[in-house]
């Protein structure tokens, strides 16, 4: 199952996500660590394990749109991290 949560116009905390959805994996797009009140900060594209959940932070979706070299680099970084998190 997959759940997409848009936190742009609503306040959602990590504890709520964990309690309601019990995710094994969490892909965070953009600068949302503070918004969901994670108790730590970690860099983009680095898989982080916490609370029985593998987490990954990626750039905002806007940075992944287009065909420029910078976009291709971002997409490559995301793909490499996704392969790690899902053990592909």
C-alpha positions as MATLAB code, in Angstrom:
seq = 'XXXXXXXXXXXXXXXXXXXXXXXXXXXXXXXXXXXXXXXXXXXXXXXXXXXXXXXXXXXXXXXXXXXXXXXXXXXXXXXXXXXXXXXX';
ca = [
       0.000    0.000    0.000;
       1.050    3.580   -0.650;
      -0.155    6.731    1.083;
       0.572   10.244   -0.151;
       0.246   12.968    2.454;
       0.291   16.602    1.370;
       1.333   18.703    4.354;
       1.228   22.023    2.516;
      -2.097   23.102    4.031;
      -2.389   20.859    7.066;
      -0.342   20.099   10.134;
       0.761   16.471   10.365;
       3.266   15.126   12.844;
       5.531   12.117   12.401;
       3.928   10.465   15.448;
       0.531   10.651   13.724;
       1.911    9.148   10.519;
       3.602    6.347   12.439;
       0.555    5.581   14.567;
      -2.041    5.658   11.782;
      -0.091    4.204    8.850;
       2.744    2.225   10.485;
       5.051    2.753    7.501;
       8.073    0.578    6.816;
       9.382    3.209    4.410;
       8.948    6.951    4.368;
       9.898    9.110    1.372;
       9.916   12.788    2.274;
       9.949   15.360   -0.516;
      11.433   18.764    0.212;
      12.155   20.442    3.504;
       9.611   18.703    5.747;
      11.618   17.380    8.702;
      10.687   20.331   10.916;
       7.102   20.396    9.658;
       6.441   16.799   10.739;
       8.507   17.152   13.936;
      11.085   14.469   13.370;
      13.461   14.513   16.348;
      16.570   14.720   14.143;
      17.832   16.102   10.838;
      19.551   14.112    8.109;
      20.797   14.977    4.606;
      18.955   14.479    1.339;
      19.376   11.125   -0.394;
      20.849    9.428    2.673;
      18.786    6.494    3.917;
      18.080    6.878    7.628;
      16.598    4.208    9.876;
      14.440    5.314   12.774;
      11.607    3.728   14.708;
      11.538    0.605   12.486;
      11.171    2.761    9.394;
      13.608    3.454    6.538;
      13.433    7.140    5.635;
      14.676    9.061    2.659;
      14.550   12.793    1.960;
      14.513   13.901   -1.670;
      14.358   17.319   -3.318;
      11.099   19.091   -3.973;
       9.230   17.643   -6.939;
       9.822   20.885   -8.843;
      13.557   20.141   -8.868;
      12.832   16.797  -10.536;
      10.903   18.253  -13.476;
      12.501   18.843  -16.836;
      15.441   17.454  -18.790;
      18.334   19.726  -17.830;
      21.591   18.235  -16.607;
      20.852   19.436  -13.048;
      17.486   17.646  -13.112;
      19.108   14.471  -14.428;
      21.605   14.580  -11.560;
      18.788   14.964   -9.004;
      16.859   12.079  -10.565;
      19.984    9.924  -10.532;
      20.604   10.714   -6.858;
      16.998    9.808   -6.048;
      17.161    6.560   -8.017;
      20.410    5.492   -6.349;
      18.900    6.136   -2.918;
      15.681    4.310   -3.787;
      17.732    1.296   -4.859;
      19.404    1.320   -1.434;
      16.223    1.697    0.555;
      14.427   -1.082   -1.359;
      17.544   -3.229   -1.693;
      17.431   -3.397   -5.505;
];
